[in-house]
Amino acid sequence: MFVFLNASALIYLVEGAEPFASRVRRALSELSVTPSSAAVALSRLTWLKCRVRPLREGDTAVLQAFDAFFRRSDLVWVELNAQVIELATEIRARTGLKTPDALQASSCLQVGSRHLFITGDAAFRKVAGLNVKVLK
């Protein structure tokens, strides 16, 4: 199984913004996510989205926290290739999701049917085949 962290979920987790950070930790705990039970998957778009604000604001501590997370050897990276772009185009056309969100959904779907997409945005529920857990 793959747990795909949308950028919002990862930002909550790494920056520790409450009550959302606790919700992400609880969701991962409920899934009993360990390296042997599930792999954490991310898109390169998540990498970009997470680093923009701390870089813009000169927040080196948060930037270092993200960079440390992204250096983890157990992460599964989904590259933004032609297949991801094509599916994202279809998702955007069918659901009206914004381009970055369509790219995130498409990236998650690339890891196969055994996935869980963790996000703070219920709009992702519109994507057929995307197993979504919205943080409450």
C-alpha positions in Angstrom: 0.0 0.0 0.0 1.1 3.6 -0.7 0.1 6.6 1.4 0.3 9.7 -0.8 0.6 12.9 1.1 -0.8 15.9 -0.6 1.2 19.0 -0.1 -1.2 20.4 2.5 -1.0 17.3 4.6 2.8 17.3 4.5 3.0 21.0 5.3 0.7 20.4 8.4 2.9 17.5 9.5 6.3 19.1 9.1 5.4 22.6 10.2 3.4 21.2 13.1 0.4 23.5 12.5 -2.3 22.4 15.0 -4.9 21.0 15.0 -4.0 19.8 11.5 -0.6 18.2 12.4 -2.3 16.0 14.9 -4.9 15.0 12.4 -2.2 13.9 9.9 -0.3 11.9 12.7 -3.6 10.3 13.8 -4.5 9.3 10.2 -1.1 7.7 9.7 -1.3 6.0 13.1 -4.8 4.7 12.3 -3.3 3.2 9.2 -0.4 1.7 11.2 1.9 3.2 8.6 5.4 1.7 9.0 8.1 1.1 6.4 6.9 -2.5 6.2 3.2 -1.9 5.9 3.0 1.1 3.6 5.3 3.4 1.6 5.0 7.1 1.6 4.6 8.5 -1.9 5.1 12.1 -3.0 5.1 14.0 -6.3 7.9 16.5 -7.2 5.1 19.1 -7.1 4.7 18.4 -3.4 8.4 19.1 -3.0 8.0 22.5 -4.8 4.9 23.5 -3.0 6.3 22.7 0.5 9.5 24.7 0.0 8.1 27.9 -1.5 6.8 29.7 1.6 9.8 29.0 3.8 12.2 30.0 1.0 10.3 33.2 0.3 10.2 34.1 4.0 13.7 33.1 4.7 12.6 30.6 7.3 15.6 28.4 7.2 14.5 26.2 10.1 11.3 25.1 8.3 13.1 24.8 5.0 15.7 22.5 6.6 12.9 20.4 8.2 11.3 19.9 4.8 14.6 19.2 3.1 15.4 16.6 5.8 12.0 14.9 5.2 12.6 14.9 1.5 16.0 13.2 1.9 14.4 10.2 3.5 15.4 7.1 1.6 12.1 5.4 2.1 10.1 7.9 0.1 8.6 6.9 -3.3 8.8 9.7 -5.7 6.3 10.1 -8.6 7.9 12.1 -11.4 5.9 14.5 -13.5 6.2 12.6 -16.7 4.0 12.5 -19.9 1.7 9.9 -18.3 1.0 12.0 -15.2 0.4 15.1 -17.4 -2.0 13.3 -19.7 -4.1 11.8 -16.8 -4.0 15.2 -15.0 -5.4 16.8 -18.1 -8.3 14.4 -18.1 -8.9 14.8 -14.4 -8.9 18.6 -14.7 -11.3 18.5 -17.7 -13.7 16.1 -15.9 -13.7 17.5 -12.3 -12.7 21.1 -12.6 -9.8 20.7 -10.2 -7.1 23.3 -10.5 -4.0 22.2 -12.4 -1.8 21.6 -9.4 -4.5 19.5 -7.7 -5.1 17.5 -10.9 -1.4 16.8 -11.0 -1.4 15.7 -7.4 -4.3 13.3 -8.0 -2.8 12.0 -11.2 0.6 11.4 -9.4 -1.1 9.4 -6.7 -3.0 7.3 -9.2 0.4 6.3 -10.8 1.3 4.2 -7.7 -1.6 1.8 -8.4 -4.9 1.0 -6.9 -3.6 0.2 -3.4 -3.1 3.8 -2.3 -4.6 6.4 0.1 -4.5 10.1 -0.7 -4.3 12.1 2.5 -5.4 15.8 2.1 -7.2 18.6 3.7 -9.3 19.3 0.6 -12.6 17.4 0.1 -12.6 18.4 -3.6 -10.3 15.5 -4.4 -13.3 13.1 -3.7 -14.5 14.1 -7.2 -11.6 12.1 -8.8 -12.7 8.6 -9.9 -10.5 5.9 -8.5 -8.7 8.1 -6.0 -9.0 6.7 -2.5 -9.2 9.9 -0.4 -8.9 10.5 3.3 -9.8 14.1 4.1 -8.4 15.3 7.4 -11.1 16.3 9.8 
